[in-house]
Amino acid sequence: MLTGIVLLLAGILIALYPPLLSIIVASVLIALGLLLAVSAWHHRRRRRGGDNPIIELILRY
């Protein structure tokens, strides 16, 4: 229900002030870009693992 109300209010605001649509789209694109960058950084960091193979062996088992 809350989501519907938010979407309704957003639709009314966009109808009253059309440049708001470009701000919303730009914000969503920026957020998605940041999410992809942080996700790639996190997966690269997790894949790299530790530097010491003995500690990796101990932690694995």
mmCIF file as Biopython writes it, N, C-alpha, C and O atoms, coordinates in Angstrom:
data_model
#
loop_
_atom_site.group_PDB
_atom_site.id
_atom_site.type_symbol
_atom_site.label_atom_id
_atom_site.label_alt_id
_atom_site.label_comp_id
_atom_site.label_asym_id
_atom_site.label_entity_id
_atom_site.label_seq_id
_atom_site.pdbx_PDB_ins_code
_atom_site.Cartn_x
_atom_site.Cartn_y
_atom_site.Cartn_z
_atom_site.occupancy
_atom_site.B_iso_or_equiv
_atom_site.auth_seq_id
_atom_site.auth_asym_id
_atom_site.pdbx_PDB_model_num
ATOM 1   N N  . MET A ? 1  ? 0.825  -1.184  0.000   1.0 0.0 1  A 1 
ATOM 2   C CA . MET A ? 1  ? 0.000  0.000   0.000   1.0 0.0 1  A 1 
ATOM 3   C C  . MET A ? 1  ? 0.875  1.256   0.000   1.0 0.0 1  A 1 
ATOM 4   O O  . MET A ? 1  ? 0.606  2.216   -0.723  1.0 0.0 1  A 1 
ATOM 5   N N  . LEU A ? 2  ? 1.920  1.231   0.819   1.0 0.0 2  A 1 
ATOM 6   C CA . LEU A ? 2  ? 2.819  2.382   0.894   1.0 0.0 2  A 1 
ATOM 7   C C  . LEU A ? 2  ? 3.497  2.631   -0.453  1.0 0.0 2  A 1 
ATOM 8   O O  . LEU A ? 2  ? 3.674  3.775   -0.871  1.0 0.0 2  A 1 
ATOM 9   N N  . THR A ? 3  ? 3.870  1.547   -1.120  1.0 0.0 3  A 1 
ATOM 10  C CA . THR A ? 3  ? 4.509  1.687   -2.430  1.0 0.0 3  A 1 
ATOM 11  C C  . THR A ? 3  ? 3.562  2.338   -3.434  1.0 0.0 3  A 1 
ATOM 12  O O  . THR A ? 3  ? 3.976  3.184   -4.226  1.0 0.0 3  A 1 
ATOM 13  N N  . GLY A ? 4  ? 2.309  1.947   -3.397  1.0 0.0 4  A 1 
ATOM 14  C CA . GLY A ? 4  ? 1.322  2.542   -4.291  1.0 0.0 4  A 1 
ATOM 15  C C  . GLY A ? 4  ? 1.139  4.028   -4.039  1.0 0.0 4  A 1 
ATOM 16  O O  . GLY A ? 4  ? 1.022  4.818   -4.976  1.0 0.0 4  A 1 
ATOM 17  N N  . ILE A ? 5  ? 1.115  4.402   -2.768  1.0 0.0 5  A 1 
ATOM 18  C CA . ILE A ? 5  ? 0.969  5.820   -2.418  1.0 0.0 5  A 1 
ATOM 19  C C  . ILE A ? 5  ? 2.186  6.612   -2.890  1.0 0.0 5  A 1 
ATOM 20  O O  . ILE A ? 5  ? 2.050  7.715   -3.421  1.0 0.0 5  A 1 
ATOM 21  N N  . VAL A ? 6  ? 3.367  6.049   -2.696  1.0 0.0 6  A 1 
ATOM 22  C CA . VAL A ? 6  ? 4.594  6.725   -3.133  1.0 0.0 6  A 1 
ATOM 23  C C  . VAL A ? 6  ? 4.602  6.881   -4.650  1.0 0.0 6  A 1 
ATOM 24  O O  . VAL A ? 6  ? 4.958  7.942   -5.163  1.0 0.0 6  A 1 
ATOM 25  N N  . LEU A ? 7  ? 4.211  5.829   -5.371  1.0 0.0 7  A 1 
ATOM 26  C CA . LEU A ? 7  ? 4.164  5.920   -6.829  1.0 0.0 7  A 1 
ATOM 27  C C  . LEU A ? 7  ? 3.120  6.929   -7.293  1.0 0.0 7  A 1 
ATOM 28  O O  . LEU A ? 7  ? 3.349  7.658   -8.258  1.0 0.0 7  A 1 
ATOM 29  N N  . LEU A ? 8  ? 1.986  6.977   -6.621  1.0 0.0 8  A 1 
ATOM 30  C CA . LEU A ? 8  ? 0.943  7.946   -6.964  1.0 0.0 8  A 1 
ATOM 31  C C  . LEU A ? 8  ? 1.436  9.373   -6.747  1.0 0.0 8  A 1 
ATOM 32  O O  . LEU A ? 8  ? 1.245  10.237  -7.603  1.0 0.0 8  A 1 
ATOM 33  N N  . LEU A ? 9  ? 2.067  9.616   -5.610  1.0 0.0 9  A 1 
ATOM 34  C CA . LEU A ? 9  ? 2.609  10.949  -5.339  1.0 0.0 9  A 1 
ATOM 35  C C  . LEU A ? 9  ? 3.710  11.319  -6.330  1.0 0.0 9  A 1 
ATOM 36  O O  . LEU A ? 9  ? 3.791  12.463  -6.778  1.0 0.0 9  A 1 
ATOM 37  N N  . ALA A ? 10 ? 4.548  10.356  -6.666  1.0 0.0 10 A 1 
ATOM 38  C CA . ALA A ? 10 ? 5.605  10.621  -7.647  1.0 0.0 10 A 1 
ATOM 39  C C  . ALA A ? 10 ? 4.998  10.959  -9.006  1.0 0.0 10 A 1 
ATOM 40  O O  . ALA A ? 10 ? 5.480  11.858  -9.694  1.0 0.0 10 A 1 
ATOM 41  N N  . GLY A ? 11 ? 3.949  10.247  -9.391  1.0 0.0 11 A 1 
ATOM 42  C CA . GLY A ? 11 ? 3.279  10.540  -10.657 1.0 0.0 11 A 1 
ATOM 43  C C  . GLY A ? 11 ? 2.664  11.927  -10.677 1.0 0.0 11 A 1 
ATOM 44  O O  . GLY A ? 11 ? 2.748  12.632  -11.682 1.0 0.0 11 A 1 
ATOM 45  N N  . ILE A ? 12 ? 2.049  12.321  -9.575  1.0 0.0 12 A 1 
ATOM 46  C CA . ILE A ? 12 ? 1.455  13.663  -9.491  1.0 0.0 12 A 1 
ATOM 47  C C  . ILE A ? 12 ? 2.538  14.730  -9.550  1.0 0.0 12 A 1 
ATOM 48  O O  . ILE A ? 12 ? 2.387  15.733  -10.247 1.0 0.0 12 A 1 
ATOM 49  N N  . LEU A ? 13 ? 3.632  14.518  -8.819  1.0 0.0 13 A 1 
ATOM 50  C CA . LEU A ? 13 ? 4.725  15.491  -8.836  1.0 0.0 13 A 1 
ATOM 51  C C  . LEU A ? 13 ? 5.352  15.607  -10.224 1.0 0.0 13 A 1 
ATOM 52  O O  . LEU A ? 13 ? 5.707  16.702  -10.660 1.0 0.0 13 A 1 
ATOM 53  N N  . ILE A ? 14 ? 5.488  14.474  -10.916 1.0 0.0 14 A 1 
ATOM 54  C CA . ILE A ? 14 ? 6.054  14.508  -12.266 1.0 0.0 14 A 1 
ATOM 55  C C  . ILE A ? 14 ? 5.103  15.232  -13.217 1.0 0.0 14 A 1 
ATOM 56  O O  . ILE A ? 14 ? 5.547  15.957  -14.107 1.0 0.0 14 A 1 
ATOM 57  N N  . ALA A ? 15 ? 3.792  15.037  -13.029 1.0 0.0 15 A 1 
ATOM 58  C CA . ALA A ? 15 ? 2.821  15.723  -13.889 1.0 0.0 15 A 1 
ATOM 59  C C  . ALA A ? 15 ? 2.859  17.233  -13.648 1.0 0.0 15 A 1 
ATOM 60  O O  . ALA A ? 15 ? 2.700  18.019  -14.582 1.0 0.0 15 A 1 
ATOM 61  N N  . LEU A ? 16 ? 3.067  17.634  -12.398 1.0 0.0 16 A 1 
ATOM 62  C CA . LEU A ? 16 ? 3.094  19.058  -12.078 1.0 0.0 16 A 1 
ATOM 63  C C  . LEU A ? 16 ? 4.436  19.704  -12.413 1.0 0.0 16 A 1 
ATOM 64  O O  . LEU A ? 16 ? 4.489  20.880  -12.773 1.0 0.0 16 A 1 
ATOM 65  N N  . TYR A ? 17 ? 5.501  18.949  -12.297 1.0 0.0 17 A 1 
ATOM 66  C CA . TYR A ? 17 ? 6.848  19.493  -12.512 1.0 0.0 17 A 1 
ATOM 67  C C  . TYR A ? 17 ? 7.645  18.493  -13.360 1.0 0.0 17 A 1 
ATOM 68  O O  . TYR A ? 17 ? 8.391  17.689  -12.801 1.0 0.0 17 A 1 
ATOM 69  N N  . PRO A ? 18 ? 7.507  18.519  -14.698 1.0 0.0 18 A 1 
ATOM 70  C CA . PRO A ? 18 ? 8.135  17.529  -15.586 1.0 0.0 18 A 1 
ATOM 71  C C  . PRO A ? 18 ? 9.652  17.371  -15.457 1.0 0.0 18 A 1 
ATOM 72  O O  . PRO A ? 18 ? 10.141 16.257  -15.644 1.0 0.0 18 A 1 
ATOM 73  N N  . PRO A ? 19 ? 10.431 18.425  -15.145 1.0 0.0 19 A 1 
ATOM 74  C CA . PRO A ? 19 ? 11.876 18.186  -14.993 1.0 0.0 19 A 1 
ATOM 75  C C  . PRO A ? 19 ? 12.215 17.214  -13.854 1.0 0.0 19 A 1 
ATOM 76  O O  . PRO A ? 19 ? 13.332 16.704  -13.777 1.0 0.0 19 A 1 
ATOM 77  N N  . LEU A ? 20 ? 11.249 16.969  -12.983 1.0 0.0 20 A 1 
ATOM 78  C CA . LEU A ? 20 ? 11.475 16.012  -11.900 1.0 0.0 20 A 1 
ATOM 79  C C  . LEU A ? 20 ? 11.744 14.613  -12.455 1.0 0.0 20 A 1 
ATOM 80  O O  . LEU A ? 20 ? 12.500 13.842  -11.864 1.0 0.0 20 A 1 
ATOM 81  N N  . LEU A ? 21 ? 11.124 14.289  -13.589 1.0 0.0 21 A 1 
ATOM 82  C CA . LEU A ? 21 ? 11.337 12.981  -14.203 1.0 0.0 21 A 1 
ATOM 83  C C  . LEU A ? 21 ? 12.804 12.788  -14.583 1.0 0.0 21 A 1 
ATOM 84  O O  . LEU A ? 21 ? 13.366 11.716  -14.360 1.0 0.0 21 A 1 
ATOM 85  N N  . SER A ? 22 ? 13.418 13.808  -15.147 1.0 0.0 22 A 1 
ATOM 86  C CA . SER A ? 22 ? 14.828 13.680  -15.526 1.0 0.0 22 A 1 
ATOM 87  C C  . SER A ? 22 ? 15.715 13.549  -14.294 1.0 0.0 22 A 1 
ATOM 88  O O  . SER A ? 22 ? 16.722 12.842  -14.328 1.0 0.0 22 A 1 
ATOM 89  N N  . ILE A ? 23 ? 15.353 14.217  -13.215 1.0 0.0 23 A 1 
ATOM 90  C CA . ILE A ? 23 ? 16.122 14.102  -11.970 1.0 0.0 23 A 1 
ATOM 91  C C  . ILE A ? 23 ? 15.997 12.690  -11.404 1.0 0.0 23 A 1 
ATOM 92  O O  . ILE A ? 23 ? 16.982 12.113  -10.944 1.0 0.0 23 A 1 
ATOM 93  N N  . ILE A ? 24 ? 14.781 12.134  -11.440 1.0 0.0 24 A 1 
ATOM 94  C CA . ILE A ? 24 ? 14.562 10.779  -10.925 1.0 0.0 24 A 1 
ATOM 95  C C  . ILE A ? 24 ? 15.321 9.761   -11.769 1.0 0.0 24 A 1 
ATOM 96  O O  . ILE A ? 24 ? 15.974 8.870   -11.225 1.0 0.0 24 A 1 
ATOM 97  N N  . VAL A ? 25 ? 15.241 9.885   -13.090 1.0 0.0 25 A 1 
ATOM 98  C CA . VAL A ? 25 ? 15.938 8.943   -13.971 1.0 0.0 25 A 1 
ATOM 99  C C  . VAL A ? 25 ? 17.451 9.048   -13.777 1.0 0.0 25 A 1 
ATOM 100 O O  . VAL A ? 25 ? 18.139 8.029   -13.718 1.0 0.0 25 A 1 
ATOM 101 N N  . ALA A ? 26 ? 17.967 10.261  -13.677 1.0 0.0 26 A 1 
ATOM 102 C CA . ALA A ? 26 ? 19.405 10.439  -13.458 1.0 0.0 26 A 1 
ATOM 103 C C  . ALA A ? 26 ? 19.829 9.839   -12.120 1.0 0.0 26 A 1 
ATOM 104 O O  . ALA A ? 26 ? 20.886 9.214   -12.029 1.0 0.0 26 A 1 
ATOM 105 N N  . SER A ? 27 ? 19.021 10.022  -11.092 1.0 0.0 27 A 1 
ATOM 106 C CA . SER A ? 27 ? 19.338 9.465   -9.775  1.0 0.0 27 A 1 
ATOM 107 C C  . SER A ? 27 ? 19.355 7.944   -9.807  1.0 0.0 27 A 1 
ATOM 108 O O  . SER A ? 27 ? 20.233 7.317   -9.214  1.0 0.0 27 A 1 
ATOM 109 N N  . VAL A ? 28 ? 18.390 7.351   -10.498 1.0 0.0 28 A 1 
ATOM 110 C CA . VAL A ? 28 ? 18.347 5.887   -10.600 1.0 0.0 28 A 1 
ATOM 111 C C  . VAL A ? 28 ? 19.560 5.368   -11.368 1.0 0.0 28 A 1 
ATOM 112 O O  . VAL A ? 28 ? 20.161 4.370   -10.971 1.0 0.0 28 A 1 
ATOM 113 N N  . LEU A ? 29 ? 19.922 6.032   -12.454 1.0 0.0 29 A 1 
ATOM 114 C CA . LEU A ? 29 ? 21.086 5.597   -13.230 1.0 0.0 29 A 1 
ATOM 115 C C  . LEU A ? 29 ? 22.382 5.734   -12.432 1.0 0.0 29 A 1 
ATOM 116 O O  . LEU A ? 29 ? 23.250 4.865   -12.508 1.0 0.0 29 A 1 
ATOM 117 N N  . ILE A ? 30 ? 22.518 6.807   -11.679 1.0 0.0 30 A 1 
ATOM 118 C CA . ILE A ? 30 ? 23.705 6.986   -10.836 1.0 0.0 30 A 1 
ATOM 119 C C  . ILE A ? 30 ? 23.756 5.909   -9.761  1.0 0.0 30 A 1 
ATOM 120 O O  . ILE A ? 30 ? 24.817 5.343   -9.494  1.0 0.0 30 A 1 
ATOM 121 N N  . ALA A ? 31 ? 22.604 5.624   -9.140  1.0 0.0 31 A 1 
ATOM 122 C CA . ALA A ? 31 ? 22.561 4.598   -8.097  1.0 0.0 31 A 1 
ATOM 123 C C  . ALA A ? 31 ? 22.908 3.226   -8.668  1.0 0.0 31 A 1 
ATOM 124 O O  . ALA A ? 31 ? 23.646 2.469   -8.038  1.0 0.0 31 A 1 
ATOM 125 N N  . LEU A ? 32 ? 22.389 2.894   -9.849  1.0 0.0 32 A 1 
ATOM 126 C CA . LEU A ? 32 ? 22.717 1.606   -10.466 1.0 0.0 32 A 1 
ATOM 127 C C  . LEU A ? 32 ? 24.199 1.525   -10.831 1.0 0.0 32 A 1 
ATOM 128 O O  . LEU A ? 32 ? 24.822 0.477   -10.659 1.0 0.0 32 A 1 
ATOM 129 N N  . GLY A ? 33 ? 24.757 2.603   -11.324 1.0 0.0 33 A 1 
ATOM 130 C CA . GLY A ? 33 ? 26.182 2.621   -11.642 1.0 0.0 33 A 1 
ATOM 131 C C  . GLY A ? 33 ? 27.046 2.417   -10.409 1.0 0.0 33 A 1 
ATOM 132 O O  . GLY A ? 33 ? 28.017 1.660   -10.434 1.0 0.0 33 A 1 
ATOM 133 N N  . LEU A ? 34 ? 26.684 3.101   -9.329  1.0 0.0 34 A 1 
ATOM 134 C CA . LEU A ? 34 ? 27.430 2.924   -8.079  1.0 0.0 34 A 1 
ATOM 135 C C  . LEU A ? 34 ? 27.278 1.505   -7.544  1.0 0.0 34 A 1 
ATOM 136 O O  . LEU A ? 34 ? 28.238 0.923   -7.039  1.0 0.0 34 A 1 
ATOM 137 N N  . LEU A ? 35 ? 26.073 0.945   -7.652  1.0 0.0 35 A 1 
ATOM 138 C CA . LEU A ? 35 ? 25.840 -0.421  -7.190  1.0 0.0 35 A 1 
ATOM 139 C C  . LEU A ? 35 ? 26.690 -1.414  -7.974  1.0 0.0 35 A 1 
ATOM 140 O O  . LEU A ? 35 ? 27.276 -2.323  -7.387  1.0 0.0 35 A 1 
ATOM 141 N N  . LEU A ? 36 ? 26.762 -1.252  -9.282  1.0 0.0 36 A 1 
ATOM 142 C CA . LEU A ? 36 ? 27.587 -2.144  -10.098 1.0 0.0 36 A 1 
ATOM 143 C C  . LEU A ? 36 ? 29.072 -2.001  -9.769  1.0 0.0 36 A 1 
ATOM 144 O O  . LEU A ? 36 ? 29.791 -2.998  -9.699  1.0 0.0 36 A 1 
ATOM 145 N N  . ALA A ? 37 ? 29.529 -0.776  -9.567  1.0 0.0 37 A 1 
ATOM 146 C CA . ALA A ? 37 ? 30.942 -0.550  -9.251  1.0 0.0 37 A 1 
ATOM 147 C C  . ALA A ? 37 ? 31.301 -1.157  -7.902  1.0 0.0 37 A 1 
ATOM 148 O O  . ALA A ? 37 ? 32.336 -1.811  -7.773  1.0 0.0 37 A 1 
ATOM 149 N N  . VAL A ? 38 ? 30.466 -0.949  -6.905  1.0 0.0 38 A 1 
ATOM 150 C CA . VAL A ? 38 ? 30.739 -1.493  -5.569  1.0 0.0 38 A 1 
ATOM 151 C C  . VAL A ? 38 ? 30.647 -3.012  -5.581  1.0 0.0 38 A 1 
ATOM 152 O O  . VAL A ? 38 ? 31.438 -3.686  -4.922  1.0 0.0 38 A 1 
ATOM 153 N N  . SER A ? 39 ? 29.690 -3.558  -6.323  1.0 0.0 39 A 1 
ATOM 154 C CA . SER A ? 39 ? 29.556 -5.009  -6.416  1.0 0.0 39 A 1 
ATOM 155 C C  . SER A ? 39 ? 30.784 -5.631  -7.079  1.0 0.0 39 A 1 
ATOM 156 O O  . SER A ? 39 ? 31.294 -6.646  -6.606  1.0 0.0 39 A 1 
ATOM 157 N N  . ALA A ? 40 ? 31.257 -5.035  -8.161  1.0 0.0 40 A 1 
ATOM 158 C CA . ALA A ? 40 ? 32.451 -5.553  -8.833  1.0 0.0 40 A 1 
ATOM 159 C C  . ALA A ? 40 ? 33.668 -5.464  -7.922  1.0 0.0 40 A 1 
ATOM 160 O O  . ALA A ? 40 ? 34.475 -6.392  -7.868  1.0 0.0 40 A 1 
ATOM 161 N N  . TRP A ? 41 ? 33.802 -4.355  -7.211  1.0 0.0 41 A 1 
ATOM 162 C CA . TRP A ? 41 ? 34.928 -4.199  -6.290  1.0 0.0 41 A 1 
ATOM 163 C C  . TRP A ? 41 ? 34.867 -5.255  -5.186  1.0 0.0 41 A 1 
ATOM 164 O O  . TRP A ? 41 ? 35.889 -5.838  -4.825  1.0 0.0 41 A 1 
ATOM 165 N N  . HIS A ? 42 ? 33.666 -5.500  -4.650  1.0 0.0 42 A 1 
ATOM 166 C CA . HIS A ? 42 ? 33.505 -6.474  -3.568  1.0 0.0 42 A 1 
ATOM 167 C C  . HIS A ? 42 ? 33.834 -7.885  -4.056  1.0 0.0 42 A 1 
ATOM 168 O O  . HIS A ? 42 ? 34.539 -8.625  -3.370  1.0 0.0 42 A 1 
ATOM 169 N N  . HIS A ? 43 ? 33.330 -8.266  -5.235  1.0 0.0 43 A 1 
ATOM 170 C CA . HIS A ? 43 ? 33.594 -9.610  -5.749  1.0 0.0 43 A 1 
ATOM 171 C C  . HIS A ? 43 ? 35.065 -9.793  -6.094  1.0 0.0 43 A 1 
ATOM 172 O O  . HIS A ? 43 ? 35.618 -10.873 -5.885  1.0 0.0 43 A 1 
ATOM 173 N N  . ARG A ? 44 ? 35.698 -8.763  -6.614  1.0 0.0 44 A 1 
ATOM 174 C CA . ARG A ? 44 ? 37.125 -8.855  -6.919  1.0 0.0 44 A 1 
ATOM 175 C C  . ARG A ? 44 ? 37.925 -9.024  -5.635  1.0 0.0 44 A 1 
ATOM 176 O O  . ARG A ? 44 ? 38.886 -9.791  -5.589  1.0 0.0 44 A 1 
ATOM 177 N N  . ARG A ? 45 ? 37.524 -8.306  -4.600  1.0 0.0 45 A 1 
ATOM 178 C CA . ARG A ? 45 ? 38.230 -8.397  -3.318  1.0 0.0 45 A 1 
ATOM 179 C C  . ARG A ? 45 ? 38.036 -9.766  -2.675  1.0 0.0 45 A 1 
ATOM 180 O O  . ARG A ? 45 ? 38.968 -10.325 -2.097  1.0 0.0 45 A 1 
ATOM 181 N N  . ARG A ? 46 ? 36.808 -10.309 -2.781  1.0 0.0 46 A 1 
ATOM 182 C CA . ARG A ? 46 ? 36.538 -11.624 -2.198  1.0 0.0 46 A 1 
ATOM 183 C C  . ARG A ? 46 ? 37.255 -12.730 -2.966  1.0 0.0 46 A 1 
ATOM 184 O O  . ARG A ? 46 ? 37.699 -13.709 -2.366  1.0 0.0 46 A 1 
ATOM 185 N N  . ARG A ? 47 ? 37.373 -12.585 -4.281  1.0 0.0 47 A 1 
ATOM 186 C CA . ARG A ? 47 ? 37.996 -13.611 -5.103  1.0 0.0 47 A 1 
ATOM 187 C C  . ARG A ? 47 ? 39.502 -13.656 -4.883  1.0 0.0 47 A 1 
ATOM 188 O O  . ARG A ? 47 ? 40.118 -14.716 -4.986  1.0 0.0 47 A 1 
ATOM 189 N N  . ARG A ? 48 ? 40.091 -12.506 -4.583  1.0 0.0 48 A 1 
ATOM 190 C CA . ARG A ? 48 ? 41.537 -12.417 -4.432  1.0 0.0 48 A 1 
ATOM 191 C C  . ARG A ? 48 ? 42.022 -13.294 -3.277  1.0 0.0 48 A 1 
ATOM 192 O O  . ARG A ? 48 ? 43.065 -13.937 -3.390  1.0 0.0 48 A 1 
ATOM 193 N N  . GLY A ? 49 ? 41.282 -13.328 -2.174  1.0 0.0 49 A 1 
ATOM 194 C CA . GLY A ? 49 ? 41.659 -14.162 -1.048  1.0 0.0 49 A 1 
ATOM 195 C C  . GLY A ? 49 ? 42.824 -13.590 -0.274  1.0 0.0 49 A 1 
ATOM 196 O O  . GLY A ? 49 ? 43.195 -12.428 -0.442  1.0 0.0 49 A 1 
ATOM 197 N N  . GLY A ? 50 ? 43.391 -14.414 0.570   1.0 0.0 50 A 1 
ATOM 198 C CA . GLY A ? 50 ? 44.508 -13.978 1.392   1.0 0.0 50 A 1 
ATOM 199 C C  . GLY A ? 50 ? 45.835 -14.145 0.685   1.0 0.0 50 A 1 
ATOM 200 O O  . GLY A ? 50 ? 45.919 -14.754 -0.382  1.0 0.0 50 A 1 
ATOM 201 N N  . ASP A ? 51 ? 46.860 -13.599 1.292   1.0 0.0 51 A 1 
ATOM 202 C CA . ASP A ? 51 ? 48.190 -13.684 0.705   1.0 0.0 51 A 1 
ATOM 203 C C  . ASP A ? 51 ? 48.956 -14.915 1.183   1.0 0.0 51 A 1 
ATOM 204 O O  . ASP A ? 51 ? 49.878 -15.380 0.512   1.0 0.0 51 A 1 
ATOM 205 N N  . ASN A ? 52 ? 48.570 -15.438 2.341   1.0 0.0 52 A 1 
ATOM 206 C CA . ASN A ? 52 ? 49.304 -16.548 2.924   1.0 0.0 52 A 1 
ATOM 207 C C  . ASN A ? 52 ? 48.569 -17.860 2.623   1.0 0.0 52 A 1 
ATOM 208 O O  . ASN A ? 52 ? 47.451 -18.049 3.100   1.0 0.0 52 A 1 
ATOM 209 N N  . PRO A ? 53 ? 49.172 -18.773 1.841   1.0 0.0 53 A 1 
ATOM 210 C CA . PRO A ? 53 ? 48.477 -20.016 1.485   1.0 0.0 53 A 1 
ATOM 211 C C  . PRO A ? 53 ? 48.242 -20.940 2.677   1.0 0.0 53 A 1 
ATOM 212 O O  . PRO A ? 53 ? 47.281 -21.709 2.671   1.0 0.0 53 A 1 
ATOM 213 N N  . ILE A ? 54 ? 49.094 -20.883 3.694   1.0 0.0 54 A 1 
ATOM 214 C CA . ILE A ? 54 ? 48.910 -21.738 4.874   1.0 0.0 54 A 1 
ATOM 215 C C  . ILE A ? 54 ? 47.663 -21.310 5.642   1.0 0.0 54 A 1 
ATOM 216 O O  . ILE A ? 54 ? 46.881 -22.157 6.072   1.0 0.0 54 A 1 
ATOM 217 N N  . ILE A ? 55 ? 47.474 -20.023 5.815   1.0 0.0 55 A 1 
ATOM 218 C CA . ILE A ? 55 ? 46.285 -19.524 6.508   1.0 0.0 55 A 1 
ATOM 219 C C  . ILE A ? 55 ? 45.035 -19.845 5.694   1.0 0.0 55 A 1 
ATOM 220 O O  . ILE A ? 55 ? 43.996 -20.181 6.262   1.0 0.0 55 A 1 
ATOM 221 N N  . GLU A ? 56 ? 45.128 -19.744 4.372   1.0 0.0 56 A 1 
ATOM 222 C CA . GLU A ? 56 ? 43.986 -20.097 3.526   1.0 0.0 56 A 1 
ATOM 223 C C  . GLU A ? 56 ? 43.642 -21.576 3.688   1.0 0.0 56 A 1 
ATOM 224 O O  . GLU A ? 56 ? 42.465 -21.935 3.721   1.0 0.0 56 A 1 
ATOM 225 N N  . LEU A ? 57 ? 44.655 -22.438 3.788   1.0 0.0 57 A 1 
ATOM 226 C CA . LEU A ? 57 ? 44.421 -23.867 3.980   1.0 0.0 57 A 1 
ATOM 227 C C  . LEU A ? 57 ? 43.743 -24.126 5.318   1.0 0.0 57 A 1 
ATOM 228 O O  . LEU A ? 57 ? 42.823 -24.940 5.394   1.0 0.0 57 A 1 
ATOM 229 N N  . ILE A ? 58 ? 44.180 -23.448 6.368   1.0 0.0 58 A 1 
ATOM 230 C CA . ILE A ? 58 ? 43.585 -23.623 7.698   1.0 0.0 58 A 1 
ATOM 231 C C  . ILE A ? 58 ? 42.137 -23.124 7.701   1.0 0.0 58 A 1 
ATOM 232 O O  . ILE A ? 58 ? 41.254 -23.786 8.247   1.0 0.0 58 A 1 
ATOM 233 N N  . LEU A ? 59 ? 41.899 -21.984 7.105   1.0 0.0 59 A 1 
ATOM 234 C CA . LEU A ? 59 ? 40.552 -21.422 7.108   1.0 0.0 59 A 1 
ATOM 235 C C  . LEU A ? 59 ? 39.592 -22.215 6.225   1.0 0.0 59 A 1 
ATOM 236 O O  . LEU A ? 59 ? 38.387 -22.232 6.476   1.0 0.0 59 A 1 
ATOM 237 N N  . ARG A ? 60 ? 40.116 -22.866 5.204   1.0 0.0 60 A 1 
ATOM 238 C CA . ARG A ? 60 ? 39.260 -23.633 4.305   1.0 0.0 60 A 1 
ATOM 239 C C  . ARG A ? 60 ? 38.710 -24.871 4.995   1.0 0.0 60 A 1 
ATOM 240 O O  . ARG A ? 60 ? 37.562 -25.236 4.741   1.0 0.0 60 A 1 
ATOM 241 N N  . TYR A ? 61 ? 39.479 -25.538 5.860   1.0 0.0 61 A 1 
ATOM 242 C CA . TYR A ? 61 ? 39.052 -26.787 6.493   1.0 0.0 61 A 1 
ATOM 243 C C  . TYR A ? 61 ? 38.845 -26.630 7.937   1.0 0.0 61 A 1 
ATOM 244 O O  . TYR A ? 61 ? 38.484 -27.590 8.617   1.0 0.0 61 A 1 
#
